């Protein structure tokens, strides 16, 4: 992720020990900078409502991932509530302890933060808090998590996604609710007609196809063995989807990948979506969900933002209770960077439609985080889990792998079925459960844990 931007706003009252308070401010400021954050700072600590209004004018147009209010001394809640209403980012309150000397209460920081927490709660404004000295590593970790969530929130508010066609009949799990997506995430949805894609793909020049093919031959060495007309059709689709994303400012796509790509274009969309998701030809990765699954695409985009790597939307197609494994599979659209490096990836044909281009490889071993923005039950919630992709033969042709979830497989299956969850999950490599929990918090989404235990607060 990009460097996190924190608005650092100290608050104090002149009737307390200002020298001591300013020392705490400087220590905290130095700790945040040394921890890798970019600070957006006000010129002086905030002492009254007039200073609050000046700070708001300075901060409201800044790219802020987190508003961190440092309670250097006690103050009433008016300044914090005004700032929190004006600055549209997650809010973190930091109070500091002071020695119990039997003498003067020099800061009274905790009481001021307690007062602010009450006022914010009355106004139904969310926040997190820390109580500790500037060197407290646990507080820095909490600040980082909330700033990550704020960064994702800020990026999604400026995001446009494309939906190519409508989801196939019977795929209710891929339903598009554009007003809900706009209301919750701020994401704009651009609808793209399938026929526009087909018309532009068929008009794509042979020269453009040849350039894409030349680069792809470096990775997939069996392309000459495939139906060349159908293969070129997939490469034309890749070119057009890439161009549309660039022209319309789209950060991701959800594509009705069947049956029309097979019946009208004579090729598979899977390979094109794999290349887009992987950032082929040095492009920024554009996560793609099949079957026009826009919630899957949003989930992939979130995971990609967190990990700095591509994400993959997949089906769960079988469990092995004895070995504690789940078979993951999707026709052939996983990003090539997810391939097990010991087994060269291949181009292949769709297992049912018998047309290329699909990717064929086992997913590489490693720890993974999986997630899903789910509408099961009617309202949006975040499904979060983790596991390990294990080394072994892929269970089916195409892009597939074996995952050992942290949850027992029967418990996993019970949750999947009894909660009525969607048939797609998204995954990326690495452990991002805590970040996903924080993201769910800033969007006020309930969480369903498909894990051995919840991530602690």
C-alpha positions in Angstrom: 0.0 0.0 0.0 1.0 3.6 -0.4 2.3 5.4 2.7 -0.5 6.1 5.1 -1.6 9.7 5.6 -2.4 10.6 9.2 -3.9 14.0 10.3 -2.2 14.5 13.6 -4.1 17.0 15.8 -3.0 17.6 19.4 -5.5 19.1 21.8 -4.7 20.8 25.1 -5.9 23.5 27.6 -3.5 26.1 28.9 -4.6 25.6 32.5 -2.7 22.3 32.6 1.1 21.6 32.5 1.7 22.8 28.9 5.5 22.1 28.9 4.8 18.5 29.9 1.9 18.2 27.3 4.1 19.6 24.5 6.8 17.1 25.3 4.2 14.3 25.0 3.1 15.7 21.7 6.7 15.8 20.3 7.5 12.3 21.5 4.3 11.0 19.9 4.9 12.9 16.7 8.4 11.5 16.4 7.2 8.0 17.1 4.6 8.2 14.3 7.1 9.5 11.8 9.6 6.9 12.7 6.9 4.2 12.3 6.6 5.2 8.6 3.5 7.4 8.6 3.2 10.6 6.7 1.8 13.3 9.1 -0.5 16.1 8.0 -0.1 18.5 10.8 -1.8 21.7 12.1 0.6 24.6 13.0 -0.1 24.5 16.7 -2.0 22.4 19.2 -5.8 23.0 19.2 -6.9 25.0 22.3 -10.3 26.4 21.3 -13.1 26.3 18.8 -11.6 29.1 16.7 -8.5 27.0 16.2 -10.7 24.0 15.4 -12.3 25.9 12.5 -8.9 27.0 11.2 -7.7 23.3 11.3 -10.8 22.2 9.4 -10.1 24.6 6.6 -6.5 23.3 6.4 -7.4 19.6 6.6 -10.7 19.0 4.8 -9.2 18.8 1.3 -6.2 16.7 2.3 -5.9 13.0 1.4 -6.4 11.8 5.0 -6.5 8.1 5.9 -6.9 8.7 9.6 -7.7 11.6 11.9 -5.6 11.1 15.0 -6.6 13.4 17.9 -3.9 13.4 20.6 -5.4 14.3 23.9 -2.4 16.1 25.4 -4.4 17.5 28.3 -8.0 17.4 29.4 -10.5 19.4 27.3 -14.2 19.4 26.9 -15.7 17.4 24.0 -16.7 20.3 21.8 -13.4 20.4 19.8 -13.2 16.7 19.1 -16.9 16.4 18.1 -16.6 19.3 15.7 -13.4 17.9 14.1 -14.9 14.4 13.8 -18.0 15.8 12.0 -15.9 17.8 9.5 -13.2 15.4 8.6 -14.4 12.4 6.7 -12.0 9.7 7.8 -11.8 7.1 10.6 -11.1 8.7 14.0 -8.5 7.6 16.6 -8.3 9.1 20.1 -5.0 8.8 21.9 -4.8 9.5 25.7 -1.6 9.3 27.7 -1.0 8.2 31.3 1.0 10.2 33.8 2.8 9.2 37.0 0.7 9.0 40.2 2.8 11.3 42.3 0.4 12.4 45.0 0.7 15.9 43.6 -0.8 17.9 40.8 -2.8 16.1 38.0 -0.7 17.6 35.2 -2.5 16.4 32.1 -5.7 14.5 33.0 -5.6 13.2 29.4 -7.7 10.0 30.0 -10.6 11.9 31.5 -10.8 14.2 28.5 -10.8 11.2 26.1 -13.5 9.5 28.2 -15.6 12.7 27.9 -15.0 12.8 24.1 -15.9 9.1 23.7 -19.2 9.7 25.5 -20.1 12.7 23.3 -19.2 10.8 20.1 -21.2 7.8 21.1 -24.3 10.0 21.7 -23.8 11.3 18.2 -23.4 7.7 16.9 -19.9 8.5 15.6 -17.4 5.7 15.5 -13.9 5.9 16.8 -11.1 3.8 18.2 -8.8 4.7 21.0 -5.4 4.1 22.6 -4.2 4.7 26.2 -0.5 4.6 26.5 2.8 6.4 26.2 4.2 7.4 22.8 6.4 4.3 22.5 3.5 1.9 23.0 3.8 -0.6 20.1 0.3 -1.9 20.5 -1.2 1.6 20.0 1.0 2.1 16.9 -0.4 -1.2 15.6 -4.0 -0.1 16.2 -3.3 3.2 14.5 -1.8 1.4 11.5 -4.8 -0.9 11.1 -7.3 1.9 11.3 -5.3 4.0 8.9 -5.2 1.0 6.4 -8.9 0.7 6.7 -9.3 4.5 6.1 -7.0 4.3 3.1 -9.1 1.5 1.5 -12.2 3.5 2.3 -10.8 6.6 0.7 -9.8 4.7 -2.4 -13.1 3.0 -2.8 -14.9 6.3 -2.6 -13.1 7.4 -5.8 -13.5 4.0 -7.5 -15.4 3.1 -10.7 -16.1 -0.5 -11.6 -17.4 -1.9 -14.8 -20.1 -4.6 -15.2 -20.1 -6.3 -18.6 -23.5 -7.7 -19.3 -25.8 -9.2 -16.6 -25.3 -12.2 -14.4 -26.5 -15.5 -15.9 -30.0 -16.7 -14.9 -29.9 -18.6 -11.6 -26.7 -16.9 -10.4 -28.5 -14.8 -7.8 -25.2 -14.7 -5.8 -23.9 -12.3 -8.5 -26.7 -9.9 -8.3 -25.8 -6.2 -8.9 -27.3 -3.6 -6.5 -25.6 -0.4 -7.8 -27.5 1.9 -5.4 -26.4 -0.2 -2.4 -22.8 -0.3 -3.6 -22.8 3.5 -4.0 -24.4 4.1 -0.6 -22.0 1.8 1.3 -18.7 2.2 -0.5 -19.1 5.3 -2.7 -18.3 3.1 -5.8 -19.7 4.1 -9.1 -20.8 1.3 -11.4 -20.5 1.6 -15.2 -22.6 -0.8 -17.2 -21.0 -2.1 -20.4 -23.0 -3.9 -23.1 -21.7 -7.3 -24.2 -22.2 -6.5 -27.8 -20.0 -3.4 -27.5 -17.2 -5.7 -26.3 -17.8 -8.2 -29.1 -17.9 -5.5 -31.8 -14.7 -3.9 -30.7 -13.0 -7.2 -30.2 -13.7 -8.4 -33.7 -12.4 -5.0 -35.0 -9.1 -5.4 -33.1 -6.2 -5.5 -35.5 -4.1 -8.6 -36.1 -1.0 -6.5 -35.3 -2.3 -5.8 -31.8 -3.1 -9.5 -31.3 0.4 -10.4 -32.5 2.0 -8.1 -29.9 0.0 -9.6 -27.1 0.7 -13.1 -28.3 4.4 -12.5 -28.6 4.6 -11.5 -24.9 2.3 -14.3 -23.7 4.4 -16.9 -25.6 7.2 -16.2 -23.0 5.0 -17.7 -20.3 2.7 -20.2 -22.0 4.8 -22.4 -24.3 2.0 -24.6 -25.6 -0.1 -21.9 -27.3 0.7 -23.2 -30.8 -1.2 -26.4 -29.9 -4.5 -24.6 -29.3 -7.2 -23.5 -31.8 -5.5 -20.3 -33.1 -8.7 -18.5 -34.1 -10.3 -19.0 -30.7 -7.0 -18.2 -28.9 -6.8 -14.9 -30.9 -10.4 -14.2 -29.9 -9.5 -14.3 -26.2 -6.5 -12.0 -26.9 -8.8 -9.6 -28.7 -11.1 -9.7 -25.7 -8.2 -8.9 -23.4 -7.3 -5.9 -25.6 -10.8 -4.5 -25.6 -11.5 -5.0 -21.8 -8.1 -3.4 -21.0 -8.9 -0.4 -23.3 -12.4 0.0 -21.8 -11.0 0.0 -18.3 -8.5 2.7 -19.3 -11.1 4.8 -21.2 -13.7 4.7 -18.5 -11.4 4.9 -15.5 -12.3 1.5 -14.2 -10.4 -0.2 -11.4 -12.1 -3.6 -11.8 -14.5 -5.6 -14.0 -17.3 -8.1 -13.5 -17.9 -10.0 -16.7 -20.8 -12.2 -17.9 -18.3 -14.7 -19.1 -20.8 -17.3 -20.4 -22.5 -18.4 -22.6 -22.1 -15.5 -25.1 -18.3 -15.5 -25.2 -18.4 -19.1 -26.4 -21.5 -18.8 -28.6 -20.9 -15.4 -30.2 -17.2 -14.8 -29.9 -16.1 -18.4 -30.3 -13.6 -18.2 -27.4 -13.3 -18.1 -23.6 -13.2 -14.9 -21.6 -11.3 -16.6 -18.8 -7.8 -16.1 -20.2 -8.4 -12.4 -20.8 -9.6 -11.9 -17.2 -6.6 -13.8 -15.9 -4.2 -11.4 -17.7 -6.2 -8.3 -16.6 -6.2 -9.4 -12.9 -2.4 -10.1 -13.1 -1.4 -6.8 -14.6 -0.2 -8.3 -17.8 2.1 -6.1 -20.0 3.1 -4.0 -17.0 -0.4 -2.6 -16.5 -2.0 -2.0 -13.1 -3.8 -5.2 -12.1 -7.6 -4.9 -12.9 -9.4 -7.5 -10.8 -12.0 -9.4 -12.7 -15.0 -11.3 -11.4 -16.7 -13.9 -13.6 -20.4 -14.4 -14.0 -20.8 -10.6 -13.6 -20.1 -11.0 -9.8 -19.6 -7.4 -8.8 -19.4 -8.1 -5.1 -16.7 -10.6 -5.8 -14.8 -8.0 -7.8 -15.0 -5.5 -5.0 -13.7 -8.1 -2.6 -10.8 -8.8 -4.9 -10.0 -5.1 -5.2 -9.9 -4.8 -1.4 -7.6 -7.8 -1.1 -5.4 -6.6 -3.9 -5.1 -3.2 -2.2 -4.1 -4.8 1.1 -1.6 -7.4 -0.2 -0.1 -5.5 -3.2 -0.7 -8.7 -5.1 -3.4 -9.9 -7.4 -6.5 -11.6 -6.0 -8.5 -14.6 -7.3 -12.3 -15.3 -7.2 -13.0 -19.0 -7.0 -15.5 -21.7 -6.4 -15.3 -24.2 -3.5 -16.0 -27.5 -5.3 -15.2 -30.3 -2.8 -14.0 -31.1 0.7 -11.8 -33.9 2.1 -12.7 -34.2 5.8 -10.0 -36.8 6.5 -7.2 -34.5 5.2 -8.9 -31.3 6.2 -8.8 -29.9 2.7 -11.1 -27.9 0.4 -10.7 -28.1 -3.4 -10.8 -24.6 -5.0 -11.4 -24.3 -8.7 -12.4 -21.9 -11.4 -12.3 -22.6 -15.1 -9.0 -20.8 -15.8 -9.0 -17.2 -14.8 -6.6 -17.1 -11.8 -3.7 -14.6 -12.2 -0.6 -16.2 -13.6 1.5 -14.9 -10.7 -0.4 -17.4 -8.5 1.0 -20.4 -10.3 3.2 -22.8 -8.5 6.7 -22.0 -9.8 7.7 -25.7 -10.0 5.1 -26.5 -12.6 5.0 -24.3 -15.8 1.6 -22.9 -16.5 -0.1 -24.0 -19.7 -2.9 -22.6 -21.9 -5.9 -24.9 -22.2 -9.5 -25.2 -23.3 -12.7 -24.9 -21.3 -13.6 -28.3 -19.8 -17.2 -28.1 -21.1 -17.1 -25.7 -24.0 -13.8 -27.0 -25.4 -12.5 -23.6 -26.5 -9.4 -21.6 -25.4 -8.0 -19.6 -23.8 -7.9 -20.7 -20.2 -4.9 -20.8 -17.8 -4.0 -24.2 -16.4 -1.9 -24.5 -13.3 -2.0 -25.4 -9.6 -2.1 -22.5 -7.1 1.3 -22.0 -5.4 1.7 -23.1 -1.7 1.5 -20.4 1.0 -0.7 -18.8 3.6 -3.8 -17.1 2.2 -6.6 -14.9 3.4 -10.1 -15.3 1.8 -13.0 -13.0 2.0 -16.4 -12.2 0.6 -18.7 -9.2 0.6 -21.9 -11.2 1.1 -25.6 -10.4 0.6 -26.7 -13.7 2.2 -29.4 -12.8 4.7 -30.3 -9.6 2.8 -27.8 -7.1 4.2 -24.1 -6.7 3.3 -21.6 -8.3 5.6 -17.9 -9.3 5.4 -17.0 -13.0 5.4 -13.4 -13.5 6.6 -11.2 -16.6 6.8 -7.7 -17.9 6.5 -5.8 -21.0 5.6 -2.8 -22.5 3.7 -2.7 -23.4 0.1 -0.8 -26.7 0.1 1.6 -28.3 -2.3 0.1 -31.0 -4.4 -1.6 -32.0 -7.6 -4.4 -29.8 -8.7 -7.7 -31.5 -8.1 -9.2 -30.4 -11.5 -8.1 -28.9 -14.8 -7.9 -25.2 -15.1 -6.7 -23.0 -12.2 -7.3 -24.9 -9.0 -5.7 -25.8 -5.7 -6.1 -27.4 -2.3 -6.5 -25.2 0.7 -6.3 -26.3 4.3 -8.6 -23.8 6.2 -8.0 -22.9 9.8 -11.5 -24.0 10.4 -12.3 -27.8 10.2 -13.7 -28.5 6.8 -17.1 -29.8 8.1 -17.5 -26.6 10.1 -16.5 -24.6 7.0 -19.1 -26.5 4.9 -21.8 -26.1 7.6 -21.3 -22.3 7.6 -21.2 -22.1 3.8 -24.5 -24.0 3.5 -26.4 -22.9 6.6 -25.6 -19.3 6.1 -26.5 -19.5 2.5 -23.3 -17.9 1.4 -22.4 -17.1 -2.2 -20.6 -19.8 -4.3 -17.6 -17.4 -4.9 -14.9 -16.5 -2.5 -11.9 -14.3 -3.1 -8.4 -14.9 -1.9 -4.9 -13.4 -1.9 -1.6 -14.6 -0.4 -0.7 -13.3 3.1 -2.5 -12.7 6.4 -4.9 -9.8 6.3 -7.6 -10.8 8.6 -7.0 -8.0 11.1 -7.0 -5.4 8.2 -10.3 -6.8 6.9 -11.8 -6.6 10.4 -10.8 -2.9 10.5 -12.2 -2.3 7.0 -15.5 -4.0 8.0 -15.6 -1.6 11.0 -15.2 1.6 9.0 -18.0 0.5 6.6 -20.2 -0.7 9.5 -20.4 -4.2 8.1 -21.1 -7.2 10.3 -18.5 -10.0 10.1 -18.9 -13.7 9.6 -15.7 -15.5 10.7 -14.9 -18.7 8.8 -11.8 -19.1 11.0 -10.7 -21.0 14.1 -11.1 -17.8 16.1 -11.8 -14.2 15.7 -9.0 -11.7 15.3 -8.7 -10.0 18.7 -9.5 -6.3 19.0 
